[in-house]
Structure formats: structure tokens, C-alpha cells
Amino acid sequence: MKRLLPLLLAGLLILALCGCGGDKPAAVPTADMETMQTALLAADPTLPEMRSITGEVADAKDLFTYFSDLPYEKVENFLLSYSAEGKADEIAVIAVKDPADAEAAADTLRAHLDQRLTLFRQYSPDEVSRAEKALVFTQDQYAVLLICDGNQDVKTAFEEFLTAAQ
């Protein structure tokens, strides 16, 4: 009995420790960014010709710095589509590894938007009003920037894509 008591106490301790830390939600798998990109671009038929990249390209880390200064080790994946014609249109989605970093990622997208507005005020004033209507928001582990005429339609497409992917 004396030998059994320490084993029982050790077992109870192990069970108690297993129950700790259960308040963090399980990570949701990141959606396929290329498929998401296709869905988002299709949601706004007024978009000009767009160039697109995702975090799957070889120089993804370097390209990411164009629109975000979030430390890249926090990034699971990303997508960026931007106007090939120098217009304001841009769609960016950052998927972070930890959903707690989504708001920090959104802050970097807001800073990028501010830089774009400064640039347009100097070089393309006709694009300023379009960029001023941009949306920046978070959902789950995603931070999103939408600069396009159909930004509400693209936001809806994003939400529907995530719902279908789950």
C-alpha cells in the first residue's frame, strides 16, 4: 500500500497537468491561398488586370515586406494581388500562425494603406478616394486589406470561402 500511494499521487498529478492549458483554441488549418485568391478576385468584376503572389513563391519572405513589416516567422502564409496598371486596387491576406497575432498583422496592413495613400496623394490623386474606402479587418488567424470598388463583395467572398473551407 505504501508503494501504491506515490504511484496514485503521481497519476493524479499527471491528470491534473493534462487538464492545464486547455483554454487556447485548437489551431484552424490555413486555407489554400491560391484558391482563396481566385475566389476573391472573382468577387469584384471591376478589378483591373491584377498581378498575384502567395507565400508559396521562392522569394516570399522578401516580397512580404512590400506590404507588411510583421516578423515573417509569425506568418503561416499570405496572398497579395495588386493592379498591374498602377491603380489603387489591392487585396492582401495574411494568415498568421497564432490567431493572437492577427490584430498586429492588421496594424501592418493599415500602415501599408497609409503609405499607399501618401503615394497616391502625390502621384495619382484620382486614386485617393478609392484607397480611402479600403477595408482592413481580421477574422480567425487572418488579417485582410481590401482596396477595390467591390470591397464589400470581396469581404463577403472571403467570409464565405472560410466558412466553406471549415
Buried (B, 14 or more C-beta within 10 A) or exposed (E): EEEEEEEEEEEEEEEEEEEEEEEEEEEBEBBBBBEBBBBBBEBBEEBEEBEBBBBEEEEBEEBBEEBBEBEBEBBBBBBBBBBEEEBBBBBBBBBBBEBEBBEBBBBBBEBBBEEBBEBBEEEBEEBBEBBEBBBBBBBBBBBBBBBBBBBBBBBEBBEEBBEEBE
